[in-house]
Amino acid sequence: MRDIDALDGDLRQDPDFDEVGETSLRGVLEQLITDLGEDVTREGLLKTPERVERSLRYLTSGYETSVSDVINGALFAAEGSEMVVLKGIEFFSLCEHHMLPFFGKAAIAYIPDKTILGLSKFARVVDVFARRLQVQERLTTQIADALQAVLQPRGLAVVTEASHLCMMMRGVEKLGSVTRTSAMRGVFRDDARTRQEFLEALR
């Protein structure tokens, strides 16, 4: 049997194979540029299909990443049960309707039961779901459901605020619009005072 390293080397000599091991999209992108009325052979566009492909692979890399991969065992015994709040977690995503970016910040809070998570892992979990074709409502819910499953806390809350270029560049063209979505679990859903404490912390 041929070893994996040798096979990998052979594939990388194939012009239709890129560094993430996927069939090239460059032909499709060249046709798209041509259909839009441009000359894909002019100097400024010669490498554009390759650049766009690499950008799209990166911006949708969440499909190739799992929550367990990014958490990588960074779970620890809880030493208390006070609310933990993380704010200002930046994210960038692509809307699934127009494949235009939406971007903003996520805030996450939880009240531990028996387990806490390394702080940097929250941002990594956000990226797992943001780097996919998304709608903001589902993004928020997926982050909450994943963290709820991992931490099994007494309560968990996720709020995202984002600006959508599909509203700003086209359609209604409202530059100042911001969308907020939230997902509440456990005591954040059931206890109004706990929920209000979190929302006050976001101000």
N, C-alpha and C positions, 0 to 999 in steps of 0.2 A: 504494500500500500504506500502511495506517495505521501510524504509528510506534509503537514499543513503549511509550514514555512515555504516549502518549494512551490506548492500550489498557489500560495499568496503571491509569490514573486512572479509566477507566470501570468496571473490575472492582472497584475499591475502593469504589464506590458500591453494589455489590451486597451485600445483607445476608448472603448465603451465602458471601462471600469474606472471609478474614481476612488478617492482615498477612504470613503466610508463603505465601499464594497457594494454599491448599488449600480444598476444599469443607468447609463448616462441620460440625462434629460436635455442635453444640449441641442439635439436635433429638434425637439419639440419647441424649445425656446427660440431657436433660430427661425422656425416657421412662424411663431407668434410675432416676432419682431418684424418679419417680412410682411405678414398679414396686416400689421398696423400701419404699413406704408413706408417703413424705413429700409435702408440698405444695410443689411447685416455684415457686408464686406467692407464698409468704410472703417477707417482707422479707429474712431471712437467706440465702435460697437464690436470690433473683432473678438474681444475677450468677454464681452458682456454675457453671452449665454453661459459661459463657464462660471463667471462670478455670481450670476443669479442662481445657478444651480447650487453652488456652495452655500449661498445665503439661505436658500430654502431648506437645504438639508439641516443646517444649523438651527433655523427657526422652528423646525418641526422635529427636532431631535428627541423631544419628549416621548415620541412613539417607541423609541428604542431604549428608554430608560424606565426602570421600575422604582417605586417608592422604597422597597427593601434595599435596592442597590445604593441609593443615595443616603439612606439612614445608616447602613453599614454598621449596625450594632451599637450606635451611639445612644443607647437607652440606659438610664441609671435609676437607682432607687430614690424615690421622693423622700425628702426630709421634712416636708411640711405640706400644707394644703392651701396656701395662699395663691391668689390669682397671679398668673404670669401673663404679661402683655408685651407683644412685639409689634412695633409700628414701623411704617415707612419701608416695607419690603417692596422694592421696585420690581415690576414685571413688564414684559413685552410679549404680545401675542398677535396672532393673525385671525381676523374674523372669518368664520367659515362661509359666510355669504358672498363676500367680495375679495377675500384674501388680502384685505388692507389691514394695516396694523391698528391695534388698540393697546394702550399702555397706561400704566398708573401705579398705584401702591396698594399693598395688602396689609391688613392688620389682623393679628391672630392673638387670641387669649385662651387660656385654659386653666382649669383648677385641677391640679394633679390628684390622683387617687393613690396609686402605688408607684407610678413611673413618671420620670421627666425625660426630656429629649434635649440633646445638645443644641444650643441656640442656632448655630449656622445651618442646621438641618431643616429648619422651617423654611428658610429661603430656597433651599434645594428642592423641597417638596413642591413649593409654589412653581418653580421652574419646570418640574416634571410635567405639570398640567398646562402651564402657560405656553410651553413650546410645542403646541399642537394647533390644529385648526379648531377654533373655539367660539363659543358665545360666553359672555361674561357670567351669566347666571350659572351655567354648568361649571365653569372654571371654579367659581366660589364653592359650589357644592362638592365638587371632586376634592378640593383641598381639605374641606371640613371632614368629609367621609374618610379620607385616607388617614388623617391625623387622629380621628376618633378611633379608627380600627387599631392604629399603632399604640396609642397612649391609653385608651380606655379610661379617660379622665372622668371626674365628676361632672364636668361641663366643658364645652369648647365653643368658641365663636370665631367666625371669619367674616371680615368686611373687606370688600374691594371697591376702590374708586378708580375709574378709568375714563380716558378720552378716546373716542373712536374716530379714526380718520374716514371711515365710511359715512359718518355724519358731517365731518368737517370739510372734506375735500369734494364731496359729491352729494347728491340728494338735497337735503334741506340746508346744507352748508352753514351750520351753526357752530362757529369756532369755539365758543365758550362753554359748550355743553359738557357735563360730567355725569357719568352714571355710577350709582352706588348700588351694590348688591350685598346681601348678608345671608349667612347660614348660622343658625344657633342650634346647639345640641345640649342635652342634659339640663343643668341648672340655669344655663343662660337662656334656654327656651322657657323653662318652667317657673323661674323666679324673676319677677320684674325688677327687684332691687339689684340683683347680680347683673342682669342685663344692662341696667342703667349705669351701674358703676363702670362697666366696660365702655359704654358709649361716651360717658363723661371723660374717660381716659383718652379718648381719641381726639378730643378738642384741643 
